[in-house]
């Protein structure tokens, strides 16, 4: 707000103003002495990594896929699930071999092939594509050797599941497709030259269940992948929503503190100057200025304490009501103590405003009058409040001209006004008038909650 008023008054002749020394300082121009006094233990991670690359703090492993995986970049491997798959395949194939006397007996070579197919599953989360093709190749070699059918396909299903979950759907489909094509060759054309001896062609009817098994594995894996992505997206959305709520709350508190402190400290600053100037020549007037300083500081402390209480007691209702236009006479008295005469005019039928709109209107008027005290040479201001149908018109005028005294503000007043108006769906305009004064005009829509009908009242 300070910068906007400064630019508006500089358009007219003789309206120059010194810039805010604090706001004119370039970003990042912190004195070197202050930076050198920082404790080494509070240095940022980037500074630590740049100065001591060999002593970077270790990052904890991230559990990406649940408790059954101990991380794919640390020391953990999914050995428990791999061991379980190996035991199931070995034991299940042994039982299945009893019902398949026409196949080769499960000897040491057959069991070695089963272990060879289960071993790569340890690395299915690090290298899912090589693992799925390797397990499919070992399974095809096991079938080519004439060993019994059975849980050997569980290894392929686990490898395909890991590949699909990690986003390698094409590789998993190719591995299953090549395994199925190889099985077709073995069962219908190459069986003459492969064990067991005297084996005949397999019935074509068994290929349909094999194809259905492959499709089912891919579909189940894709379903799990989609659900995990949805859960991850949901967690990210919740985290973003929580961060957004925290940012909005932080901005709200910053606006409240800015409006409270800017107004009260401006009054204190003016009265302190009066007191110092009249301390020797007019002690009674100096006493009056000190009394005003005491009252303004007490009110500021009370409002700041109310804002801080909302931080300490999260979720509880504030114990003191929020300020509104009902406290406008107090605001006029404070401005009068600072040497500013304020006239208030109201138009339209007076309406009780909702708490949010009432607070925003009060803060906008407060900030506008604060900037008149700071930056305007005029000692009068006019506040017009118009009650319309579903909206409130606020206008604060002063006749200027701009003073050459240093503002001492941060320039965030206008930004805070716009944020308050935008939160209610309203608009605000602030700028110099053609006659040399300054005007702040805000339109704040509001909606009253409908009272319950007599039939609905319990």
N, C-alpha and C positions, 0 to 999 in steps of 0.2 A: 504494500500500500504506500509505503514511504517513497519508493522509487517511482511509482506511478504518479503520485502527486508532484514529485520533483520534476518529472518530464513534462507534466501538464503545465506547470507554472513557468517553465523555462521557455514556453512558446511565446509568451508575452514579453514586452520590453521590461528590463529591470527586474526580471524574475529569477535571476541566477541563484544557485544554491550550492553550498559545498557538499561534496559526496560524503557518504558514510565511510569513515576510515576503516571500520572493521569489515564492511561488506566489500570495500575496494581491494582488500588484500587478496592476492592471487591464491587460488587453491593450492594446497600443498606447501605453502610458504611458512611452515612451522620453523621457529628458530632452531638452529643447529644445536644450541646449548640444551634445549629441552629434549631433543632427540637423543643426545649423548647421555642424558641422565636416566634413560630407560634401563630397567633391569634386563640382563641377558636372558633371564628365564622367561620373559614375556615377549620375546621376539616371535615374529610370524613364522609359519612353516616354510614360506618361500625363502625368507632370509636364512633360515637354518639350513635348508637344502642347498642354497647357493654357496654358503660359506663353509659348510662341512658336509660335502656330498657323501663321505664315507661313514657318517654317523647319522644317517636319516632314520627317524623312528619307524619301526616296522608297522605296517598296516594290518589290521586284523582281517582274517579270511572271512569272506561274505558267504553265508549259507543261502545259495540261490534256489535250491530245489527242495528244501525241506530237511527234516531230521535224518532221512536215510542217506543224505549226501553230506560229507564233512568238508566240502569246499573243493574246487577244482584247480586251485593254484597253490594250496598249502601242502602240508604233509599228509592230509587225510585222503583216503581213497575209499570208495564204496565196497570195502572188502566183505562186510557182513552180508550184504545182498548177493555179492558174487559167490561167496561160499555157500549160501543157501541154494542158489541156482545150481551150482556144481553138485551138491549133495542130492538135490531133487532129480537132476538129470541122470546121475550115476545109479541111484537106487531105482528110479522109475524105469530106466532102460533095462536094468537087470530083471525086473518083474515082467516087463513087456516081452523080453526075449523068450520066456517060457511058453508063451502063446504063439510064437512064430518059429516053429521048427524048420521051416523051409528056408530061413535066412541063415547067414553065417553066425556061428557062436560068438558071443561077446568075449573076445580074448583080451590079452594085454594091449594089443595094437588098437582095438576098438575103444578100450577105456582111455588110452592115451589121447586118441582123437577127441573124445568127449572132454577131457581136461584141457586139451589144446583149444577147443572151442570156447570153454568157459573162462580161461585165463584172460583174454583180451577185454572181458567185461569190466575188469578193474579200471580200465582207462576209457570207458565209454563216455564220460563227461568231459574229458580233456580232448580226446580225438575221436569224436563220434563217427565221422565218415570212414576212416580206415578200419575202425572196429567193426562196423556193420558189414563192410565188404569182406573183412577177414573171417568173421564168424560165419557168413554165408558160404565162403569158399571151403572152410573146414567142414561145415555141415554137408556140403555137396560131396566132398571127398569121403566122408563117413558113409553116405548113402551109396557112393560108387563102389565102396569096398564090400557091399552086400550085408552090412550089419542091420540089426532089427530097427524097425521104426519105433517111435516112442517120444519121450519128452525131449528129444534132441532139438525139436523145433522151438522149445522154450527159450533156448539161447538166442535164436534168431529174433524172436519176439521182443526180448529184453533189449537187444542191440538196436532194433528198429525203433522201439519206443524212445530210447535215449536220443537217437538221431533226430526223430521228429520233434521231440520236446525242445531240443536245442536249435530248431529251425532248419534242419536239413531234410526236408520232406522228399525232395527229388532224389537224394542219395539213398534214402530208405526205400523208396519205390523201385529204384533201379536194382538195389540189392535183392529185394524180394522177387522182382521180375526175372533176374538172371538165375536165381535159385530155382524158381518154378520152371523156367525154360530148360535148365540143366537136368532137372528131375524128369521132364518129358523125354529128353534124349536118352537118359539112363533107362527109363521104364519101357520105352517103346522101340528103340533102335539099337542101343549099345548093350543091352542086356546079354546078347549072345557071347560077348567077349569079356564079360565081367562076372565076378562071383555073385551069388553061389552058382555052382555048376548045374546045368539042366534047368535053369530058371526060365520061365516063359514071360511073355509080355504082360504088363499090368493092365487091368481093365481101365477103359477110358472113363468110366464113371467115377473113379477116385480122384480125377483131376478137378472136378467141380468143387468138392470139399476143400481141396488144397488151395484153389483160387479164392474161395470164400474165406479161408483162414487168413490169407494174405491181405485181403480187403479189410477184414475185421481188425487185424493188427494195425493197419494204417489208420482206419477210422477211429479206433479207440485212442491211439497215440495223438491224433490231431485234436480229438475232443479234449484230452487232458491238457494239451498245449494251449488251446484257446481259453480254457477255463483259468489256467494259471496266468495267462496274459491279462485276462479280465480282472482277476484278483489283484495283480500288480498295478493295473491301471486304476482300479478302485482305491488302492492304498495311496497311489500318487495323487489322485484327485482329492482324497481326504486330507492328505498332508498339505496340498496347495490351498484347500479351503481353510484349513486351520491357520496357515501362514497369512492368507488374505485377511481373515478376521483379526489376527494379531496386528497386522499392518494398519487396518482401519481403526482399531482401538488405539494404537500408538498415535496415529494422526489426530484422532479425536482429542486425546489427552494433550497433545502438543498444541492444538488450537485453543483448548480451554486455558492452558497455562499461559500461552501467548497473550490471549485477550485479557485475562485477569491481570497479569503482571504489567503488560504494556500500559493499560489505562492507569492503574494505581501508581506505578513508578513515574509516569508522566506527571500526575498530580503532585507526587512527592517532590519531583525534581523542580517543578515550578515554585512550590511553596518553600522549598529549601533555599532557592535563590532569593525569594522575597525576604525570608527570615535573615539571611546573611546580609542583605542590603540594608535592612532596617534594624539590625540588632542594636546598634548604638544610638541612632537618631529616633527611632520609634519602637521602644521595647514592647509596648502593648500589641502593635501590629505584628511584630516578630513572634510574640506569644500565640497570637491567633494562627499564624502560619504553622507553628510547631504543633498546635492542636489539630489542625487539618492533616498534617503529616501523620500524626498518631492515629487518627481515625482511618485514614486511607490505608495505612500499613496494616492495621488490625483487620480491616475488611479483606484485604488481599490475602493475609495469612489464613483467614477463615475459609475463603474460597479455594486456596491451594490445598488446605487440609482436607476439604471435601473431595477434591479430585484425587488426592493420594489415598483417601479412605476407600475409594472405589477400586484401587489397585490392591490394597491389602485384603479386602473382603470380596473376593471374586464371586460373582453370581448373586450377591446380596443387593437389595435395593438401597440406594443412598439414604442416609438418615435425614438429610436436609433437602428441601425442595430446590430444584434447579431454578436459577433466576429467569425472569421473563419480563415482558413489558410492564407488568405490575410494579416493577422496581424502577421504572423510568424516572419518577420524581427523585429518587436517591441519586440516580446518575446525573440529573440536572443539578442537584445540589453540589455534587462533587465537582462538576465542571465549573460551577459558579465559584467554588473555593479556589479553583485554578485561574480565575479571572475571565472565564468564558460565560457569556450570557446565552442561554439556550431557550428558545421558544418552541413549544410543542403544539401542533395543530392536528386534529383528527377529523376525518371525513368518513361518511358512511356509518351504518349501524354497527356499533361495537360488538365484536364477537369474541367469545372465549376460544383461544387458539389451542391446538394440541401442544403437548409439552415440547416436542421437537421443534415445531415452528416457532413457538414462543421463545425458546432459548436462542434459536438462530437469529430471530429479529432483535432480541436484546443485545446479543454479541455484535451484530453488524452495526447497530447504532452506537454501541460503546466504542468499537474500533474507529468508526468515522469521527466521533467527537474527540477521541484520543489524538487522531492525526490533525484535527483542527488546532488542538492545543500545541502540538509539536511544531507544525509546519506552516501555519497560517498566521498572517499579521492581523487578521480580523479577530475581534473579541466578541463576535456574535455568531450564532449558528441557528439554523432553523431545521426542525425535524417535523416532517409531515407523514402521518400514518393514515393510509387509506384502506378501509375494510371493504373488500369486494366480495363477489360471490365465489367462494372457494379459493380466494387468493388475497394476499396482503401486499400493499404497495408501501415501500419505505423510501423516503427521500431525505437526505441530509445535505444542506447547502451552507456554504460560508462564502463571504465576499472577498476573501483574500486581502492583500497579495501574499505571496509566499515570503517567509522570513529567511534571512540568511544564516540563522543559527543552525548548529549541527543537530541533526535529528537524533542520532544515537540509536536508531532502530535497526532491525534486521531486514526490513523490506518484505516481510512475510504476511503483513496485514491483509493486503488485497488477496493474496493466495488463500488465506484462511477464510475470508468472506466468500470467495467463489466456491470453495469446498463446501461450506455450510449451505450455500444456496443450491449447489448441484446435488447435494445429498437429499434435498427435498424436491428436486426436479425444477428448481427455479433458476432465475438469471440475475446477474448483477452487472451494473455498468458504473464505472468510476472514471472521471476525467475532468479536465479544466473546462469551465464555461466560457462562452465568447466574451463575457464582460469582465473576465479576469478572476472570477471565483472558482470554486471547486464543488463538484456534485457527486454524491453517491446515490444511486438509484437501484433498488432491489425489488424483485417480484418473487414472492414466496407462496407457492400453492400449498393448500392444506386440505385435509379431508377429515371430517368428524366421523367417529364410529356411530353407527345407528343404534339408538337405545332399544332394548328388548321391548316387544309389544306386551300389552297387559296379559294376553293369553300365555305368553312364554315366561312371564315372571313367576318364579316358584312361590 
